[in-house]
């Protein structure tokens, strides 16, 4: 048994081990995929519902608050303008 025979034996054993490892990894990947698909579908449903809640909140809460804030800011600016006009007349 010379060195080339041992080299060939190592190559064959390494090939068998690598093939077995690849098969095991593929089986694990398939099992993991089957477990993750329902989770991804559920996550998509939850994301859709959260999007609906955000849209509803935007329409029903944030828009009126922004309108009220804009109106209040306009009133304050109007009062400030009128106050500045009367202050100029006094001087």
C-alpha positions, 0 to 999 in steps of 0.5 A, a space after each residue: 500500500 503506497 501513498 497514492 492508495 491512502 490518498 484515494 481512500 481519503 478522497 473516497 471517504 471524504 466524498 462519502 462524508 460530504 455527500 451524507 452531510 449535503 443530504 442531511 443539510 437538504 433534509 433539514 432545510 426542507 423540514 425548516 421550510 415546511 415549519 417556516 411557511 405557515 409562520 411567514 403566512 401568519 406574519 403577512 396576515 398580521 402585517 396586513 392587520 397592523 397596516 389597517 390599524 395604522 391607516 384607521 388611526 391616521 384617518 380617525 385620530 391624527 388627521 383631526 389633531 393636525 386640523 385642530 393644531 393648524 386651526 389653533 396655530 392660525 388663531 394664535 397668529 391672527 391674534 398676534 397680528 392684531 396685537 402687533 397692529 394695535 401696538 404700532 398704533 399706540 406708538 
